[in-house]
């Protein structure tokens, strides 16, 4: 039986979404890792998401402000709150 390809988050992004790759530092272990934030080019507002650290697996709460598809600010805090 042929193996199924593993889809990454970026491969599932629809064509009308832009990737904003950002580097963050884990709130717990202080390791740096990359996130691909898929944002619609016409979206403006605040987004809150939880991302697990790729090193320690603890949850990081990511809050970012978007203006017309561009990520302007990004904050990382404890995702256990």
N, C-alpha and C positions, 0 to 999 in steps of 0.2 A: 504494500500500500504506500503511495507517495506521501511524503510528509507535507503538512500544510505550512505555508510561510507564516512567520510570526510578524504581525503588524505592529509597527511602532505608532505612537500617538501622532507623529507628523504625517504618516502615510494615510491616516484616516481623516485628515483635514480636507474639507470640501474646497473647491476652487475659489469660492468667494471669501475665503479666510486668508489672512496674512499671518505668517509666523514671525513672532517677535522673540528671538532667542535671547534669553537673559541668564546671566550667571548669578547664583545666589550662594550665601553661606548658611549652612545648617545652623539652626537655633541651638541645637544640642551638642553636636560634636565639632562644629566649626569647619567642617569640610566644605569645599566649594564644589558645586555641581551645576549643570546647565538645565534650563527649562525651556521648552518651546511653548510659548503662550499664543494660542490661535485666537486671533482677534479679527472681527469683521472690519473691513476698511472704512465703513461709515459709522461704526459704533463709538459712542462716547459715554462714559460712566465709570463706576467703580466695580471691580470684580474681586470676589473672595473665593479662594480655592485652597484645598489641602493637598500638599505633595509630600510623599514620604522621601526621606533622605536616601540617596543611593548607597550610602556607606553604613549608617547606623539604623536605618529604617524607621526612625522616629518621625512623627507627623509635623510638618512645617506649615503654618498658616500663612498664605501668600495673599496680600491685599495690594491690588494695583489699580491705578487711575489711568484711564484710556481717554484720549481726545482724538476723534476722527481717525481711529485705527492705530494710533501711536501710543505706546506705553510710556507715560511721563514719570510716574513715581511707582516704586515697588517697596513694600515693607514685608519683612519676615518676622514671625513671632511663633510662640508655642502653639502647636496645633491641637493640644489636648484640652484647651480651654472650652 
